């Protein structure tokens, strides 16, 4: 009688995977145990708002403690209370002076910003794409980045007078000297593989610039407009200190000369608020126009 041939050993069944609910709970517990102080780690969504509002709230509380009460620690001539600043802001709104000043400063910034972009973009693209042009222009453009732009005010007054053209030229110069190297760097940061691939496929140099270099560099250039926006609102105060009749800088200078400290603080805070709003606008446009970059990064 033939002996039975033993069959292969039966395999143990694989361990059952935990249900998805249990996995999600374990993942959440593990994330909750992670430190929020990890290097370059995003904090939980539930903690973002407290961290964003924490310091402004603390500064406001300290400001109130130092300036409010029957005997404030600081005299309102040196540090007005938030109530005085709010009253000064409302007064300028009702007198129709605040919005006129905002419009005058915004118009100067827009004109100078557009003019600087119209010059810096083509010149920066040419310098980034062609090394001979870069070698020719760099010795002249590089030192401008290290010169104090405010030092050019006397020269601009001498050349253009004390009218509106002098203010526009000053703001133009302040934006141009910082925007130009950003454009050059963005053009040079485009991967060489993209350029060589386009040339291999028969594209001309102009076609490579138009269809490869500029589209690839444009998101970084547009994102740098946020920095240029901050520079513009910083320099507009200096520009409007010289023979201005309207503008936030003129309003701050006039209030300071009459020791209206609350109006000075109001003008400074209005500029900060406008800067935040325009920065958010530029950031939103960047995400809208270049959504493909966000998707590729994600």
C-alpha positions in Angstrom: 0.0 0.0 0.0 1.5 3.3 -1.1 2.4 5.7 1.7 0.7 9.1 1.6 3.0 11.8 0.4 2.9 14.6 2.9 1.7 17.8 1.3 3.3 21.2 1.7 2.9 22.8 5.1 -0.1 25.0 5.3 0.7 28.7 5.3 -0.4 30.8 8.2 -3.0 33.3 7.2 -1.7 36.9 7.0 -2.5 39.0 10.0 -5.6 41.0 9.6 -5.1 44.7 8.9 -6.6 47.1 11.4 -9.7 48.7 10.2 -9.3 52.2 8.6 -10.9 53.9 11.5 -8.3 52.5 13.9 -5.5 53.4 11.5 -6.7 57.0 11.3 -7.0 57.2 15.1 -3.4 55.9 15.5 -2.2 58.3 12.9 -3.9 61.2 14.7 -2.4 60.1 18.1 1.0 59.9 16.6 0.8 63.4 15.0 -0.5 64.8 18.3 2.6 63.5 20.1 4.9 65.1 17.6 6.5 68.4 18.7 5.3 71.6 17.0 8.9 72.8 17.2 10.2 70.5 14.6 12.5 72.0 12.0 10.5 73.4 9.0 7.4 71.4 10.1 3.9 72.9 9.7 1.9 73.3 12.8 -1.5 71.8 13.2 -4.4 73.7 11.5 -6.1 74.1 14.9 -3.1 76.1 16.3 -2.5 78.4 13.3 -5.0 81.1 14.4 -3.8 81.3 18.0 -0.1 81.6 16.9 -1.1 84.3 14.3 -3.1 86.4 16.7 -0.9 85.8 19.8 1.7 88.5 19.3 -0.6 91.3 17.9 -2.9 90.7 21.0 0.1 90.9 23.4 1.4 94.1 21.7 -2.1 95.7 21.9 -2.4 94.8 25.6 1.0 96.2 26.3 0.2 99.4 24.4 -3.1 99.8 26.4 -1.3 99.3 29.7 1.4 101.9 28.8 -1.0 104.6 27.6 -4.4 104.2 29.2 -5.6 105.3 32.6 -5.7 108.5 34.7 -1.9 108.5 34.9 -0.5 106.7 31.9 3.2 105.6 31.9 3.8 107.4 28.6 2.6 110.8 27.7 0.3 110.9 24.6 2.7 113.3 23.0 5.3 110.4 22.8 3.0 107.4 22.6 -0.7 108.0 22.0 -3.2 105.4 23.2 -5.1 103.1 20.7 -8.2 105.2 21.4 -6.5 108.4 20.4 -5.1 106.8 17.2 -8.6 105.5 16.3 -10.1 108.9 16.9 -7.5 110.5 14.7 -8.2 108.0 12.0 -11.9 108.5 12.1 -11.4 112.3 12.1 -9.3 112.1 8.9 -11.9 109.9 7.3 -14.7 112.3 8.1 -12.7 115.2 6.9 -12.0 113.4 3.6 -8.3 113.8 3.9 -7.3 110.2 4.5 -8.7 108.6 1.3 -7.3 111.5 -0.8 -3.9 110.8 0.7 -4.2 107.1 0.1 -5.2 107.6 -3.5 -2.3 110.1 -4.2 0.3 107.7 -2.7 -1.2 104.7 -4.5 -1.2 106.4 -7.9 2.5 107.4 -7.5 3.4 103.8 -6.6 1.4 102.3 -9.5 3.0 104.6 -12.1 6.5 104.0 -10.9 5.9 100.3 -10.4 4.7 99.8 -14.0 7.5 101.9 -15.4 10.1 100.0 -13.4 8.7 96.6 -14.6 8.6 97.8 -18.2 12.3 98.5 -18.1 13.5 95.8 -15.7 11.7 92.8 -17.3 13.1 93.0 -20.8 16.6 94.1 -19.6 16.7 91.4 -17.0 15.6 88.7 -19.5 18.3 89.9 -22.0 20.9 89.8 -19.2 19.9 86.4 -18.0 19.7 84.9 -21.5 22.8 86.4 -23.1 26.0 86.5 -21.2 27.6 89.3 -23.3 24.7 91.6 -22.4 25.1 90.6 -18.7 28.9 91.3 -18.8 28.2 94.7 -20.4 25.5 95.8 -18.0 26.5 94.2 -14.7 29.4 96.6 -13.8 26.9 99.5 -14.0 23.8 97.8 -12.4 25.5 95.9 -9.6 26.7 98.9 -7.6 23.3 100.5 -7.6 22.0 97.7 -5.3 24.4 98.8 -2.6 23.8 102.6 -2.9 21.3 104.3 -0.6 18.4 105.3 -2.9 17.6 108.2 -0.6 21.0 109.7 -1.5 19.7 110.3 -5.1 17.0 112.7 -3.9 19.2 115.8 -4.2 20.3 114.8 -7.7 16.7 114.1 -8.8 15.6 117.5 -7.4 18.5 119.1 -9.4 17.6 117.3 -12.6 13.8 117.1 -12.4 12.8 119.8 -10.0 10.5 119.3 -7.0 7.4 118.4 -8.8 5.6 115.1 -9.4 8.2 113.8 -11.9 10.9 113.8 -9.2 8.8 111.6 -6.9 7.9 109.2 -9.7 11.6 108.9 -10.7 12.6 108.3 -7.1 10.1 105.5 -6.7 11.0 104.1 -10.1 14.7 103.9 -9.1 13.9 102.3 -5.8 11.9 99.4 -7.4 14.1 99.0 -10.5 17.4 98.4 -8.7 15.9 95.5 -6.7 13.7 94.1 -9.5 16.4 93.8 -12.1 18.6 91.2 -10.3 15.5 89.2 -9.4 14.6 88.9 -13.1 18.2 87.9 -14.1 18.3 85.2 -11.3 14.9 83.8 -12.3 15.9 83.5 -15.9 19.2 81.8 -15.0 17.4 79.4 -12.6 15.5 77.7 -15.5 16.9 74.2 -15.9 19.3 73.9 -18.8 17.7 70.7 -19.9 14.6 72.6 -20.9 16.6 75.0 -23.0 18.6 72.3 -24.7 15.5 70.2 -25.4 13.8 73.2 -27.1 16.9 73.8 -29.2 17.2 70.2 -30.2 13.6 70.3 -31.4 14.5 73.1 -33.7 13.4 76.2 -31.7 15.1 79.4 -32.4 16.7 81.5 -29.6 13.8 83.9 -29.6 11.4 81.0 -29.4 13.3 79.5 -26.5 13.1 82.8 -24.7 9.4 83.3 -25.4 8.2 79.7 -24.8 10.7 78.3 -22.3 12.7 80.9 -20.3 10.0 83.5 -19.7 7.1 81.1 -18.8 9.3 79.1 -16.4 10.7 82.2 -14.7 7.5 84.2 -14.5 6.1 82.7 -11.3 9.3 83.6 -9.3 9.3 87.1 -10.9 5.7 87.7 -10.1 6.2 86.4 -6.5 9.0 89.0 -6.1 6.5 91.7 -6.7 5.5 91.3 -3.1 8.9 92.5 -2.0 8.8 95.3 -4.6 5.4 96.3 -3.2 6.9 96.6 0.3 9.8 98.6 -1.0 7.5 101.0 -2.8 5.4 101.8 0.3 8.6 102.3 2.3 10.1 104.8 -0.2 6.8 106.7 -0.9 7.2 108.3 2.5 10.6 109.7 1.6 9.3 110.7 -1.9 6.4 112.7 -0.4 8.6 114.6 2.1 9.8 116.9 -0.7 7.3 119.5 -1.7 4.2 117.3 -1.6 0.7 118.5 -1.2 -1.0 115.2 -1.0 -0.1 111.6 0.1 0.4 109.6 3.2 4.0 110.8 3.5 2.9 114.4 3.4 0.2 113.7 5.9 2.6 112.1 8.3 5.2 114.9 7.9 2.5 117.6 8.4 1.1 115.9 11.5 4.6 115.5 12.9 5.5 119.1 12.4 2.4 120.1 14.4 3.1 117.4 17.1 -0.1 115.5 16.3 1.4 112.2 17.2 -1.8 110.3 17.0 -2.2 111.2 13.3 1.4 110.1 12.8 0.7 106.7 14.3 -2.5 106.5 12.3 -0.7 107.2 9.0 1.9 104.5 9.8 -0.7 102.0 10.6 -2.7 102.8 7.5 0.4 102.2 5.4 1.0 98.9 7.1 -2.6 97.8 6.5 -2.5 98.8 2.8 0.8 96.9 2.5 -0.8 93.7 4.0 -3.8 94.0 1.7 -1.8 94.5 -1.5 0.6 91.7 -0.4 -2.4 89.4 0.0 -3.7 90.5 -3.4 -0.4 89.8 -5.2 -0.2 86.4 -3.4 -3.7 85.5 -4.5 -3.0 86.5 -8.1 0.1 84.5 -8.1 -1.8 81.4 -7.0 -4.5 82.1 -9.6 -2.2 82.7 -12.5 0.3 80.0 -11.7 -1.8 77.3 -10.2 0.1 74.7 -12.2 3.2 75.4 -10.0 1.3 74.7 -6.8 0.0 71.4 -8.2 3.5 70.3 -9.4 5.0 71.1 -6.0 2.1 69.3 -4.2 
